[in-house]
């Protein structure tokens, strides 16, 4: 079973890298989420997949009896899922706002939508920094 999951993790990582190399910002976000899911599956698989019972202690017992599953990887994956969902919600809000403001999600066009020169120093000093790094 671990071999099948290792292959699945490899396919998920390859698909996420493919999505992240595209020029579309939304595809990048989906690739990032897919990479997070592959990492979660890696943690879950590293905790060894066993047909063991849940790590529950009988009433009046001190330790669980028999072979039990490792609860730590499950807790880590659950925490990572919650953090990943928060990251997805925040990233989608940023992408939506960028699309509203600039009208595109293509990375090259987002770069062109920025102003040509940034102001240096104090406001109103009149000195600006051109795209090539020279001051005017």
Buried (B, 14 or more C-beta within 10 A) or exposed (E): EEEEBEEEBEEBBEBBEEBBEBEBBBBBBBBBBBBBBBBBBBBBBEBEBEEEEEEEEEEEEEEBEEEBBBEEBBEBBEEBEEEBEEBBEEBBEEBEEBBEEBEBBBBEEBEEEEEEBEEEEEEEEEEBBEEEEEEE
